[in-house]
Amino acid sequence: MALKDKKKILFVHHTAMWYRKPFFKGLSKIHDVEFVFNNVERYNITYDTDLSPVIEGLEGVNYTVKKNFMGISWGALRKTMGNYDVFVGGSWDTLGDSLETMLHFLIVKIKRKPFILWREDWDWNVNSLKRKFVKVLAGFFGRNADAILVPGSKHRDFFISLGVEPENIFIMPNVSNITVREEDYTNRDELEGEFGFEGKKVILYVGRLIDLKGVNYLIEAFAQLSEDIEEAVLLIVGEGECKEKLEKLSEELGIQEKVYFTGSIDNELLGAYYLLSNVFVLPSITTYFADACPLVVNEAMTFGKPVITSDAVGTTFMIEDGKNGFVVPERNSEALYRAIEAVLSDDALEKRMGYNSKELIEKDFTYKKMLEGFQRALDHLENR
């Protein structure tokens, strides 16, 4: 397959999340890329974003936003019939996504162009009809794609288990665009005073308050921990349908005075909250779905924090037990308690883990590494 050095790429993706924009801009400087965002409306609702046909931060990037009708972006499909060297895309998050991906795939194959699949699936152990259907789709598209981009080893292993050749899978790490700024330290000091956290050990959760995140298990673990470490407090940042239920659970366990629900916060203050914490915890669980590759793990590590997650989180490959955090079984408050207690009761361990977290991010989870992963997939097409 002969491809020019500078590729003309048609890149179909749901939306332009804030953390993707540097990658999209960087890729546009290397190749002739046209981005087509085909489900902006749904993501605006899910993540409380406000993207429109004109997306701030993508100045100079060739992109269009296409409407989604009856679950399918027909405008994106028309783009697939046009002129390009390589197609990138693929989704089966909804039935409409699945149908659209099948149509993209058929058009691309009829045109005899390479199809690169970009997915974050991993093998969460849910025995449901929907999950079985997803595995069938993932296996079909994975085995027939010319290359697959995944964020980590957990996701690569999933596709290998479905019969995809390992040499066709390329790791393109997920990257957060959050950075440590001088004002974060000032804001941290102000928050410490506002909360009255001087001398406290702060356990932090950041994310939506939904069943998937398993925050109730963290609250139960904290109830046990607070008996052992008097200065410990739990800081829960985020909004969601489970907030009221979680607040009630804290009251029932008699720890409401030590559990702080902030609700939504200004993103400009997010770094200060990470700096304020001693340890970050993400206790997600598997429902019909799982936490594919949550960037809050990257963010906490960027700010030099130990990270504790359940094994129902797709970023467990970023955590080495005892080195920069712990991975515990999902739905296990006792295991969460032991992991958090191990960090908070050993200042030297906390400091060492935080240093290792930050070092890992700076080494392996940068936009440069993301672009390199993408380029390896393109180079692979040259040799097919």
WOMO-V157887 format. One record per residue. NEAR is the number of other C-alpha atoms within 10 Angstrom. Layout:
NEAR / NEAR
This chain:
8 / 9 / 15 / 8 / 11 / 11 / 15 / 17 / 19 / 24 / 22 / 26 / 19 / 20 / 23 / 23 / 14 / 15 / 15 / 15 / 18 / 16 / 17 / 21 / 17 / 15 / 20 / 17 / 11 / 13 / 13 / 17 / 24 / 20 / 23 / 25 / 23 / 26 / 23 / 22 / 19 / 15 / 16 / 15 / 10 / 9 / 10 / 9 / 15 / 11 / 16 / 13 / 12 / 11 / 18 / 11 / 12 / 15 / 10 / 9 / 19 / 14 / 21 / 18 / 24 / 22 / 18 / 18 / 12 / 8 / 17 / 22 / 21 / 17 / 17 / 25 / 20 / 11 / 18 / 22 / 13 / 11 / 12 / 20 / 20 / 21 / 23 / 20 / 20 / 25 / 23 / 17 / 10 / 12 / 12 / 17 / 19 / 18 / 15 / 22 / 22 / 17 / 16 / 24 / 25 / 14 / 17 / 20 / 14 / 10 / 15 / 11 / 17 / 21 / 25 / 27 / 23 / 23 / 20 / 18 / 22 / 23 / 19 / 20 / 13 / 14 / 9 / 11 / 10 / 12 / 16 / 12 / 12 / 17 / 19 / 13 / 17 / 22 / 19 / 14 / 21 / 25 / 18 / 16 / 20 / 21 / 26 / 29 / 24 / 24 / 25 / 21 / 18 / 21 / 23 / 24 / 16 / 19 / 25 / 17 / 12 / 16 / 12 / 23 / 14 / 14 / 11 / 20 / 27 / 24 / 21 / 24 / 23 / 23 / 22 / 21 / 16 / 19 / 11 / 15 / 10 / 9 / 13 / 20 / 16 / 11 / 19 / 20 / 17 / 14 / 16 / 17 / 11 / 10 / 10 / 10 / 17 / 11 / 9 / 17 / 19 / 22 / 22 / 23 / 26 / 24 / 18 / 21 / 23 / 17 / 15 / 17 / 25 / 23 / 25 / 22 / 22 / 24 / 25 / 19 / 21 / 28 / 21 / 17 / 20 / 17 / 11 / 12 / 15 / 11 / 14 / 22 / 23 / 24 / 21 / 23 / 19 / 17 / 18 / 13 / 11 / 16 / 18 / 11 / 12 / 18 / 17 / 12 / 16 / 20 / 13 / 10 / 13 / 12 / 21 / 18 / 10 / 18 / 20 / 17 / 17 / 12 / 15 / 14 / 12 / 6 / 9 / 11 / 14 / 18 / 22 / 24 / 24 / 27 / 22 / 25 / 24 / 23 / 26 / 25 / 26 / 26 / 29 / 26 / 25 / 20 / 16 / 14 / 16 / 20 / 22 / 19 / 21 / 15 / 17 / 20 / 25 / 25 / 24 / 28 / 29 / 26 / 23 / 27 / 28 / 31 / 33 / 24 / 25 / 25 / 22 / 29 / 25 / 25 / 25 / 23 / 14 / 22 / 21 / 15 / 15 / 16 / 17 / 26 / 30 / 25 / 26 / 21 / 16 / 19 / 20 / 17 / 22 / 17 / 18 / 29 / 21 / 15 / 22 / 24 / 19 / 16 / 22 / 19 / 13 / 10 / 12 / 11 / 18 / 23 / 17 / 17 / 26 / 24 / 19 / 20 / 27 / 20 / 16 / 18 / 20 / 12 / 9 / 15 / 20 / 19 / 22 / 13 / 17 / 20 / 17 / 17 / 19 / 21 / 16 / 16 / 21 / 20 / 13 / 15 / 19 / 12 / 9 / 8
